[in-house]
């Protein structure tokens, strides 16, 4: 297993993120699904210079991106976006794409369950075919009920993956699993053979080791089921503006440059202007915890 990390959780230049990951001893990055933002030739050079790999990418299902939208034009746009992200992964030498089918934050359905399921299967099949052509595996990710109404558990994601294709897999996220799964370790066991990606953060979505998850048991179970991919770090530290805050260096004192969309995304995920010092510490603490239990 390798240790990778997302970059969607912090609005900063990609070269800053890659430099931090290299310094902290990570193996790879799972890059934000924004193919129009990145020049893949430049990013590949950055990764090579820092001796890092691209593990894959994750779709950012924001705005009108929705693979099961009632509007056929929105579905088509979302399929194109996902295909473009798959192509970006290929150009970066990555192996997988984690796909959240519905818009993140959308918790009310627009159509009957069977209609939405059919639209999701059809959209994902188109993405799957493109992934097969490009040599990029799909990993469908369920989120907790407060971020999506569509897929919340591993059994739902497995059923959808099987409907899409024999090599379509799923991604399981420890934070979401802690909320939605009856038995987190059994969910990992049940996903054997279809587990194409794993996201990690503690139960409070802090850095691994700063919550209640038993990482030794979690990683041991992954080894049991033969998972050899990356553990992709996805902590989202909540802001503490009270006198109870034990981390005096948590908050950024200056102005953090974010677009309005980036700031809204951070706010919606319960985080915001974390200082570089504090964020880097969390990045470092996470990889130490994971390496110790691998």
N, C-alpha and C positions, 0 to 999 in steps of 0.2 A: 504493500500500500504506500501511496505517496500522500503528501500534505499539500493542498492547494488552498487558494482563497479567492473569494469574489472581490470585485472592486466597486459594486453598486452602492455599498453602504457608506461611501465617503466621496464627496465631490472634490476631486483633485486631479491634476494631470496624471496620465497613465504612467509617465516616467517616474513620478514620485512613488506611486503604488508599487511598481516593479522594483524600484530601488529598496524600498522598505522590506518587501518580501524576501529579496535576496539577502539582505543584511540579517534578517531574523531566521534564515535557514529553511525557507519554504522550497518546495520542488516545482510548483507550478501555479498558474493563475486560471481561474474560471472567469472569463471576461464578460463584462456587461454586454447584453445583446443589443448593441447599437452600431450596426455595420456602417452607417453613414458617418459616424464620428471618428472611426479609426482607419488610418492608412495601414493596412496589414503588412506591407513591406517594412514600414518604420517600426511597427510593434514587434515584428519577428526579429529585427535587428536588436531592439532593446532587450528582448528575452534572451537572445543568444549572448549578448554582451554580459548579461547578469547570470548566465548559466541557469535559466529557468525555462520551463516548457509551458505551452498552452494545453491545459487539460481539456477545456471546452468552453462553453458559453451558457448563459442562462437568459431566457427571453424576459424582457421587461414589458409585461402586459399592462401598459398604462394607456390612458386616454381611450381611444376607440379600438385598441387592439383586443380582439376577442375571437377565438377560433370557433365559438359556438353562438355567435351573435345572431339574432333573428334577421338582421339585415344582411342579405347575401353579399352586398358590396363590401361591408365591413369584414365579413368572413374572408372574402377574396383578398382584401388588403392585408389582413392578418396572416394569411397563408403566404403571401409574397414576402412580408416582413420576416416570417420564420424561415423561409427558404433562403433569403438573403443572409440571415444570421448563420444558417448552416454553411453557406458558402464562405462566410468570414472564418468560421471554425476551420474549414478545410485549408484555407489560405494561411492560417496561423499554425497549421500542423496539429490541430486538436483532434480529439477522439469522440467527443459527445456533445450533445446539446440538451440541456434541461429545459423542458417546456411546461409552463403553467398554462393550461388551455384557455381559461377565462380571464377577464380583466381583474387585476388585483384590487381588492377593495369593493368589488361589486358583490353584494350579498342578497340581491333580489333577482329572481329568474324573470326572463322575458317570454318564455314559451313553456309548453308542456314538456315533461321530462323526456318522453320518447323522441320528441322533435329535437331537443337540445343534444341528446345523446347521439342521434344520427348526424347532426351537423358537426359535432366534435369528431366523430369517427371519420367522416368524409374529409374534413379539413386536415386531420392528422395523417390520414392515408396519403394525401398529396405531399405533405412534409416528409413522411416516411420514405416515399419513393425517391424524393430528392436526396434525402440523407443516404439512402442505399447507393445512389449514383455517386455521391461525393465521398463515401466512406466514413460517414459520421453517424454514430448511434444516437437514437432518440431515448430520452429519459423523461417520462411524464411525472410531474411532481404534484402531489396533493398538499394543500395548505390548510391551516386551521379555519374553523367556521367563521371567524371574524374577518378573514381576508378573502374568502370565496365560499359560495354556496355549492359549488359544483363537485369538486373532489376534495375530501378531507381525510380519507383513510387509505391504507395500502391496498386493501381488497378492491376498492373502487378503481384505483389506478391500475392494478393488475388486470382487471376485467377490461378496462379501456385499452390497455396495451395489447392484450390478446386479440381484441377486435381489430386493431390497426395492422398488426403484422407479426410474424414469428420472431423477428429480431428486435421488435420494439420493446423497450424496457421502461423501468420507472426510476425515479429518484426519491429517496426518503430523507427527510430532514428531522433531526433529533428534536428540535424545538417544537415543530408542529406535531410530531409523534407523541411527545409528552402530554400534549393537550388532548389529542383525538384517539390514540390507540389504547385498547384495553391492556395489551402487553407489548411493550416496545420491542423486546428481544424476539418474541414470537413473530412479530410483524416482519422482522429482518429474516427470520428463518423461512417464513411463508413466501418470501420474495426471491428465494434462491433461483438463480438462472435468469431472472429478469431485472436484477438490481444493477443498473448501469451508472448510478452516481449516488453519493451520500453527502448530505450537507450536515455540518455540525456546529452547534452552539449549545450552551447549557440550558437547563429548563427555564431560567429567567432571561434567556437570550443574551447573557453575558458571555465572556470568554470561557472556553472549556476549562473546567476545574474550579469555576467560581459559582457553581450551583450544586444541584443534588444528583445529577446524572452520574452513574457508575461507568466511567469511561473504560475501565479495564474489562468489564463484562460486555459493554457495547462493542468494543473492538474485537474481543475474543469471539463474539457471535458472528461478526463479519468474517473473521478468518474461518470459522466453522462452515459458513455457507460458500466459501471460496471466492469472496469478493477481493479483487486485486486492484481495483481502481483507486481513485483519490478520495481522501476525506477533505471536503471543501468547506473551509471555515466561512461562517455566515453569521457571526454575532452582530447584534444591533444593540449597543449599550444605551439604556434609557438615561435621560438627563435627570440629575438630582440638584434642584436649586434650593433645597432646604438646609438648615443648619446640621441636619443629620448626615449629610453627604460625607462619607469617609475619605473621598478622593479630592483633595484640595486643588489638584491640577486638572480636574475633569473638564472644566468649561473654558472655551476659547475666549480670550479677553478682547481680541481684535475683531475685525470684520472678516467673516468667511465668505468667499466669493461663490455664490450658487445662483443658478438660473431660478426663476420662480417655480418651474416644474421640479427642479431638483430639491428645492427647499420644501415644497409641498410633499414630495415623496418621503423626505426625511421626517417631517412632522407626522405624516400618516403612519410611519413605522416607529413612532415614539422616541426618536432620537433627534440630533441636530448638531449644534456647534461644539463638538468635542475638540479639545486641544490636541495638537499633533503629538505631544508628549504622552498624554493619556491613551490615545488611540494606539500609538506604537507599542506601548506597554501591554495593552490587551492582545495585540497581534503576537507579541513575543510570548506572553503567558500561555496563550492557546497552543502554539506549536510545541512548547515545552511539555504541556500536559499530554498532548497526543503522542509525541515521540516516546514519552515515558511508559505509555500503555500499549505501544505497538509491538 
